[in-house]
Amino acid sequence: MIAGLSSFSKEKTNNPFYSSSNLLPNLTVDIVPISKQERMSRIEKAQRLMKEQHMEAIVLDAGTSTKYFTGVSWWPSERPMAVVIPAKGEVSYICPGFEEGRLRELITIGTAVYVWQEDESPYLQVVKAIKGAAISKGTIGIEERVRFFIMDGIRKEAPQLQYVSADAVTIPCRMIKSANELALMQKANDITVAAIKIGISKLAEGMTPADFGNIVSDAHAQMGATPDFAGVNFAQASAFPHGSVQPQHLKKGDIVLMDCGGTVEGYCSDISRTIVFGAPPTKRQLEIWNLEKKAQAAGFAAALIGNPCEAVDAAARKVITDAGFGPGYKLPGLPHRTGHGIGMDGHEWGNMVKGNKQLLQPGMCFSVEPNISIIGEFGVRLEDCAYITADGAKWFSQPSPSIEQPFA
């Protein structure tokens, strides 16, 4: 994934491939943000799971899970800001003393804030928050993104507590999306489809991947999404799933592999398309593109309620290996898993990969992107994200109809 944003403001005015119209409509005016009530229901579910797992509380670091449960967005600096969710009672927060006012502006759930001064231990304040929930012994769950120095500091302040992974609480909460979450992800995908279409319309000889990324990122922003990544690779570089550092300039007949995404209210999209620029596809390009489409369709067809995640990978991979590629992850062929979970993070739990026995269930969201990489020639990837409903799998973005028609 290529961000395509860091140099945009500096380069766009001098970019011959960029045309600023500022006429794109904001497509997010009708969105419904996640409500306080929904966040409270998430906390209630987490508390039920804590009791089932015999945890007294869970600790969160600044990051996605803190935003998910509390609505608070906070950059994870070296100064810890942590959240304690007890199995019973209210959420509490720990932050630097000089940040208390700013944090209180953001808090809508819970009221207790434990502050630490620059010459004090933040970890002692976490322990005080735990004890403030009437917990003096037992098991504390540590969310997977809690940085080690924070976890280690807490453990040293309270060695009598038992510390375990909070995955059994946080993953079942975040992996199963609500109708509101699905609606925000749908909006993000709709905007990404529109942004890629704009990028394709502006493809021109001599263009670099950064030129394309700037155009697509700007389109995301104009339409109301937060640009996340807007990557593209041409010709032989397209054989590397995440791109190449070698200089690239677009020319007629090149394979163009695009991988783009944005966020709406923190919820992600992720879409890849592969086309041929400025010329009819060669027999070889068309053959591999059609094989990729067949593999993606097979993966989606295997996304049945009750099937394990690995079945999606197995079905897509079989199409590719039956055509003589691979086997397994060997090149030329499909060198990575067929898909990944997606939600508030671009990559979440629920990977479509061999060995993942997680059963598909309503509310799960994931990509289907079997990639065919032929080093020295080109690569083809078609990626759309799907979600499981009570009636089966549905697409957020409709698959590409043909190499000449990237969108339905």
C-alpha positions as CSV (number, residue, x, y, z in Angstrom):
1,M,0.0,0.0,0.0
2,I,1.3,3.4,-0.9
3,A,0.0,6.4,1.1
4,G,0.3,8.9,-1.7
5,L,-0.4,11.8,0.7
6,S,2.9,13.0,2.3
7,S,3.9,15.1,-0.8
8,F,0.6,15.8,-2.2
9,S,0.2,19.4,-1.0
10,K,3.7,20.3,-2.3
11,E,3.5,18.5,-5.6
12,K,-0.1,18.9,-6.9
13,T,0.3,22.4,-8.3
14,N,3.3,21.4,-10.3
15,N,1.9,18.0,-11.4
16,P,1.0,18.0,-15.1
17,F,-1.3,15.0,-14.5
18,Y,-3.3,16.8,-11.7
19,S,-6.3,18.9,-12.5
20,S,-8.0,20.5,-9.5
21,S,-11.6,21.1,-10.2
22,N,-12.8,20.9,-6.6
23,L,-16.3,20.0,-8.0
24,L,-16.6,16.5,-6.6
25,P,-19.6,16.2,-4.3
26,N,-19.2,15.3,-0.6
27,L,-20.8,11.8,-0.4
28,T,-20.7,11.6,3.4
29,V,-23.4,14.1,4.2
30,D,-25.9,11.4,4.9
31,I,-23.8,9.1,7.2
32,V,-24.8,8.3,10.7
33,P,-21.8,8.2,13.1
34,I,-21.5,5.5,15.7
35,S,-23.6,6.7,18.6
36,K,-22.8,6.7,22.3
37,Q,-25.5,4.2,22.8
38,E,-23.8,1.7,20.4
39,R,-20.5,2.2,22.1
40,M,-22.2,1.5,25.5
41,S,-23.6,-1.7,24.0
42,R,-20.1,-2.7,22.9
43,I,-18.8,-2.2,26.5
44,E,-21.7,-4.3,27.8
45,K,-20.8,-7.1,25.4
46,A,-17.2,-6.9,26.5
47,Q,-18.2,-7.1,30.1
48,R,-20.3,-10.2,29.4
49,L,-17.3,-11.8,27.7
50,M,-15.0,-10.8,30.6
51,K,-17.2,-12.6,33.0
52,E,-17.3,-15.7,30.8
53,Q,-13.5,-15.6,30.5
54,H,-13.0,-14.9,34.2
55,M,-11.3,-11.6,33.7
56,E,-11.8,-8.8,36.2
57,A,-10.9,-6.0,33.7
58,I,-9.2,-5.3,30.4
59,V,-6.6,-2.6,29.7
60,L,-6.5,-0.7,26.4
61,D,-3.7,1.5,25.0
62,A,-4.4,4.6,22.8
63,G,-5.5,3.3,19.4
64,T,-8.3,1.6,17.5
65,S,-9.8,-0.4,20.4
66,T,-10.0,2.7,22.6
67,K,-11.8,4.5,19.8
68,Y,-14.1,1.5,19.2
69,F,-15.2,1.3,22.8
70,T,-15.1,4.9,24.0
71,G,-15.0,7.1,21.0
72,V,-11.8,8.7,22.1
73,S,-9.1,9.2,19.5
74,W,-5.7,9.6,21.0
75,W,-2.2,9.4,19.4
76,P,-0.1,6.7,21.2
77,S,2.9,8.7,22.3
78,E,5.6,7.7,24.8
79,R,3.4,9.2,27.5
80,P,0.8,6.5,28.2
81,M,-2.9,7.2,27.9
82,A,-4.7,4.0,28.9
83,V,-8.3,2.8,29.4
84,V,-9.5,0.3,32.0
85,I,-12.8,-1.4,31.3
86,P,-13.8,-3.5,34.3
87,A,-16.1,-6.5,34.2
88,K,-18.4,-4.5,36.5
89,G,-18.7,-0.7,36.7
90,E,-17.6,2.3,34.6
91,V,-14.8,2.8,32.2
92,S,-11.8,4.8,33.6
93,Y,-9.0,6.7,31.9
94,I,-5.3,7.3,32.7
95,C,-3.4,10.2,31.1
96,P,-0.7,12.7,31.7
97,G,-1.7,15.5,34.1
98,F,-1.2,18.3,31.5
99,E,-3.5,16.4,29.1
100,E,-6.4,16.0,31.5
101,G,-8.4,18.9,30.2
102,R,-8.1,17.8,26.5
103,L,-9.0,14.2,27.4
104,R,-12.1,15.3,29.4
105,E,-13.3,17.2,26.3
106,L,-13.3,13.9,24.4
107,I,-14.9,11.7,27.0
108,T,-18.5,10.8,26.6
109,I,-18.5,7.4,28.5
110,G,-17.3,7.2,32.1
111,T,-16.0,10.0,34.3
112,A,-13.0,8.8,36.3
113,V,-9.6,10.1,35.1
114,Y,-6.4,9.1,36.9
115,V,-3.6,11.6,36.1
116,W,0.1,11.2,36.5
117,Q,2.7,14.0,36.5
118,E,5.9,13.9,34.6
119,D,7.9,12.7,37.6
120,E,5.3,10.0,38.5
121,S,4.6,6.5,37.4
122,P,1.7,6.2,34.9
123,Y,1.6,2.5,35.6
124,L,0.7,3.1,39.2
125,Q,-2.3,5.2,38.0
126,V,-3.4,2.2,35.9
127,V,-3.3,0.0,39.0
128,K,-5.2,2.6,41.0
129,A,-7.9,2.6,38.3
130,I,-8.0,-1.2,38.5
131,K,-8.3,-1.0,42.3
132,G,-10.9,1.8,41.9
133,A,-13.1,-0.8,40.2
134,A,-12.8,-2.8,43.5
135,I,-10.3,-5.2,41.9
136,S,-7.4,-6.2,44.1
137,K,-6.7,-9.7,42.7
138,G,-7.6,-11.8,39.8
139,T,-7.0,-11.8,36.1
140,I,-6.5,-8.7,33.9
141,G,-6.8,-8.9,30.1
142,I,-4.3,-6.9,28.1
143,E,-5.4,-5.8,24.6
144,E,-3.1,-7.0,21.9
145,R,-2.0,-3.4,20.8
146,V,-0.9,-2.4,24.4
147,R,2.8,-1.7,24.0
148,F,5.2,-3.9,26.0
149,F,6.6,-1.1,28.1
150,I,3.1,-0.2,29.4
151,M,2.2,-3.8,30.1
152,D,5.5,-4.4,31.8
153,G,5.1,-1.3,33.9
154,I,1.7,-2.3,35.1
155,R,2.9,-5.8,36.0
156,K,5.8,-4.4,38.1
157,E,3.4,-2.2,40.0
158,A,0.9,-5.0,40.7
159,P,2.7,-8.4,40.5
160,Q,-0.1,-10.0,42.5
161,L,-2.5,-9.8,39.5
162,Q,-2.6,-12.3,36.6
163,Y,-2.2,-11.0,33.1
164,V,-3.6,-12.6,30.0
165,S,-4.4,-11.7,26.4
166,A,-7.7,-9.9,26.1
167,D,-8.2,-11.3,22.6
168,A,-11.1,-13.5,23.8
169,V,-13.0,-10.3,24.6
170,T,-11.9,-7.7,22.1
171,I,-11.8,-9.8,18.9
172,P,-15.4,-11.1,19.2
173,C,-16.5,-7.6,19.8
174,R,-14.7,-5.9,16.9
175,M,-14.8,-8.8,14.4
176,I,-18.6,-8.8,14.2
177,K,-19.9,-5.6,12.7
178,S,-23.2,-3.9,13.4
179,A,-25.5,-2.6,10.7
180,N,-24.2,0.9,11.4
181,E,-20.6,-0.2,10.9
182,L,-21.5,-2.0,7.7
183,A,-23.1,1.2,6.4
184,L,-20.0,3.3,7.1
185,M,-17.8,0.7,5.4
186,Q,-20.2,0.7,2.4
187,K,-19.9,4.4,2.1
188,A,-16.1,4.1,2.3
189,N,-16.1,1.6,-0.5
190,D,-18.5,3.6,-2.6
191,I,-16.1,6.6,-2.4
192,T,-13.1,4.5,-3.2
193,V,-14.8,3.1,-6.3
194,A,-15.5,6.7,-7.4
195,A,-11.9,7.8,-6.6
196,I,-10.4,4.9,-8.6
197,K,-12.6,5.7,-11.6
198,I,-11.3,9.3,-11.5
199,G,-7.7,8.0,-11.3
200,I,-8.2,5.7,-14.2
201,S,-9.7,8.6,-16.3
202,K,-6.5,10.6,-15.7
203,L,-4.0,7.9,-16.5
204,A,-1.4,9.2,-19.1
205,E,1.9,8.3,-20.6
206,G,4.8,9.2,-18.4
207,M,2.7,9.2,-15.2
208,T,4.4,7.9,-12.0
209,P,2.7,6.0,-9.2
210,A,2.9,9.1,-7.0
211,D,1.0,11.1,-9.7
212,F,-1.8,8.5,-9.6
213,G,-1.7,8.4,-5.8
214,N,-2.1,12.1,-5.5
215,I,-5.1,12.2,-7.8
216,V,-6.9,9.3,-6.0
217,S,-6.1,10.6,-2.6
218,D,-7.4,14.1,-3.4
219,A,-10.6,12.6,-4.8
220,H,-11.2,10.7,-1.6
221,A,-10.8,13.9,0.4
222,Q,-13.1,15.9,-1.8
223,M,-15.8,13.3,-1.5
224,G,-15.6,13.3,2.3
225,A,-13.4,10.3,3.1
226,T,-10.0,10.3,4.8
227,P,-7.5,9.1,2.2
228,D,-5.6,6.0,3.5
229,F,-3.5,4.7,0.6
230,A,-3.5,5.0,-3.2
231,G,-1.0,2.7,-4.6
232,V,-0.4,1.7,-8.2
233,N,2.3,-0.3,-10.0
234,F,3.0,-0.6,-13.7
235,A,4.3,-3.3,-16.0
236,Q,6.8,-5.7,-14.3
237,A,6.5,-3.8,-11.0
238,S,2.9,-5.1,-10.7
239,A,4.3,-8.6,-10.0
240,F,5.3,-7.4,-6.5
241,P,2.1,-7.4,-4.5
242,H,3.1,-4.3,-2.5
243,G,5.1,-2.5,-5.1
244,S,8.6,-1.8,-6.1
245,V,11.1,0.9,-5.2
246,Q,12.3,1.1,-8.9
247,P,11.3,4.2,-10.8
248,Q,8.2,3.7,-12.9
249,H,6.7,5.7,-15.8
250,L,3.5,4.6,-17.4
251,K,3.6,3.6,-21.1
252,K,1.1,2.1,-23.5
253,G,0.4,-1.6,-23.1
254,D,1.5,-1.7,-19.4
255,I,-0.5,-3.6,-16.9
256,V,-1.7,-1.1,-14.3
257,L,-2.4,-2.7,-10.8
258,M,-4.2,-0.2,-8.5
259,D,-4.7,-0.8,-4.7
260,C,-6.7,2.0,-3.0
261,G,-8.6,2.7,0.2
262,G,-10.0,5.4,2.5
263,T,-11.9,5.7,5.7
264,V,-15.3,7.1,6.7
265,E,-15.7,7.7,10.4
266,G,-12.7,5.4,10.9
267,Y,-14.1,2.5,8.9
268,C,-12.0,1.3,6.0
269,S,-12.3,0.3,2.3
270,D,-9.8,-1.7,0.2
271,I,-10.2,-2.2,-3.5
272,S,-7.8,-3.4,-6.2
273,R,-8.2,-3.3,-9.9
274,T,-6.0,-4.4,-12.8
275,I,-6.2,-3.0,-16.4
276,V,-4.1,-2.5,-19.4
277,F,-3.3,1.1,-20.3
278,G,-3.7,2.5,-23.8
279,A,-3.8,-0.7,-25.8
280,P,-5.7,-3.9,-26.2
281,P,-4.6,-6.6,-23.7
282,T,-2.2,-9.2,-25.0
283,K,-3.3,-12.9,-25.1
284,R,-1.1,-13.5,-22.0
285,Q,-2.4,-10.5,-20.1
286,L,-6.0,-11.5,-20.8
287,E,-5.4,-15.2,-19.9
288,I,-3.9,-14.3,-16.5
289,W,-6.6,-11.7,-15.8
290,N,-9.4,-14.1,-16.5
291,L,-7.7,-16.7,-14.3
292,E,-7.6,-14.2,-11.5
293,K,-11.3,-13.4,-11.9
294,K,-12.1,-17.0,-11.8
295,A,-10.1,-17.4,-8.6
296,Q,-11.8,-14.5,-6.9
297,A,-15.2,-15.8,-7.8
298,A,-14.3,-19.2,-6.4
299,G,-13.1,-17.7,-3.1
300,F,-16.3,-15.7,-2.8
301,A,-18.5,-18.8,-3.5
302,A,-16.7,-20.6,-0.6
303,A,-17.6,-17.8,1.8
304,L,-20.6,-19.6,3.3
305,I,-21.9,-19.3,6.9
306,G,-20.3,-22.0,8.9
307,N,-17.4,-22.6,6.6
308,P,-13.9,-21.9,8.0
309,C,-12.0,-18.9,6.8
310,E,-9.4,-21.2,5.3
311,A,-12.0,-22.5,2.8
312,V,-12.0,-19.2,1.0
313,D,-8.3,-19.4,0.5
314,A,-8.4,-23.1,-0.5
315,A,-11.0,-22.5,-3.2
316,A,-9.3,-19.5,-4.8
317,R,-5.8,-21.1,-4.6
318,K,-7.1,-24.3,-6.2
319,V,-8.1,-22.4,-9.3
320,I,-4.6,-20.9,-9.6
321,T,-2.7,-24.1,-8.8
322,D,-4.9,-26.1,-11.2
323,A,-3.7,-23.8,-13.9
324,G,-0.1,-24.8,-13.3
325,F,1.0,-22.1,-10.8
326,G,2.4,-22.5,-7.4
327,P,1.9,-24.8,-5.6
328,G,1.2,-23.2,-2.3
329,Y,2.9,-19.8,-2.0
330,K,5.5,-20.5,-4.6
331,L,6.0,-18.1,-7.5
332,P,4.8,-17.7,-10.1
333,G,1.4,-17.9,-8.4
334,L,-0.4,-16.6,-5.3
335,P,2.3,-15.7,-2.8
336,H,0.0,-14.6,0.1
337,R,-3.3,-15.3,1.8
338,T,-6.4,-14.8,-0.3
339,G,-7.9,-12.2,2.1
340,H,-7.8,-10.4,5.4
341,G,-10.3,-9.1,7.9
342,I,-11.2,-5.4,7.7
343,G,-13.1,-2.9,9.7
344,M,-11.6,0.0,11.7
345,D,-8.2,-1.3,10.8
346,G,-7.4,-2.1,7.2
347,H,-6.2,-5.5,8.3
348,E,-8.1,-7.2,11.1
349,W,-8.8,-10.7,12.4
350,G,-10.6,-13.2,10.1
351,N,-7.8,-13.8,7.6
352,M,-8.6,-16.1,4.6
353,V,-5.6,-18.3,5.0
354,K,-4.8,-22.0,5.4
355,G,-5.0,-23.0,9.0
356,N,-7.6,-20.4,10.1
357,K,-10.5,-22.5,11.4
358,Q,-12.5,-19.5,12.5
359,L,-16.1,-20.1,11.2
360,L,-17.7,-17.5,9.0
361,Q,-20.6,-15.8,10.7
362,P,-22.9,-12.8,10.1
363,G,-21.1,-9.5,10.6
364,M,-17.6,-10.6,9.6
365,C,-16.0,-8.5,6.9
366,F,-13.0,-9.5,4.7
367,S,-11.2,-9.0,1.4
368,V,-11.1,-11.5,-1.4
369,E,-7.9,-10.8,-3.3
370,P,-6.1,-13.8,-4.8
371,N,-3.1,-12.3,-6.5
372,I,-1.2,-13.8,-9.4
373,S,2.4,-12.7,-9.5
374,I,4.7,-13.6,-12.4
375,I,8.1,-12.0,-11.6
376,G,9.7,-10.5,-14.7
377,E,6.3,-10.2,-16.5
378,F,3.5,-8.7,-14.5
379,G,0.9,-9.3,-11.7
380,V,-2.8,-9.2,-11.6
381,R,-5.0,-8.6,-8.5
382,L,-8.7,-8.1,-8.2
383,E,-9.7,-7.2,-4.7
384,D,-13.2,-6.5,-3.3
385,C,-14.3,-6.7,0.3
386,A,-17.3,-8.8,1.4
387,Y,-19.4,-9.2,4.5
388,I,-21.5,-12.0,5.8
389,T,-25.2,-11.6,6.3
390,A,-27.9,-14.0,7.5
391,D,-28.5,-14.8,3.8
392,G,-24.8,-15.3,3.0
393,A,-21.9,-13.3,1.6
394,K,-22.4,-9.9,-0.1
395,W,-19.9,-7.6,-1.8
396,F,-19.2,-4.0,-0.7
397,S,-18.0,-3.3,-4.2
398,Q,-19.0,-5.4,-7.2
399,P,-16.2,-7.4,-8.9
400,S,-14.6,-6.2,-12.1
401,P,-16.6,-7.4,-15.2
402,S,-13.6,-7.5,-17.5
403,I,-10.1,-6.3,-18.1
404,E,-11.5,-3.5,-20.3
405,Q,-14.2,-2.7,-17.7
406,P,-12.8,-2.3,-14.2
407,F,-16.2,-1.5,-12.6
408,A,-19.7,-2.8,-13.2
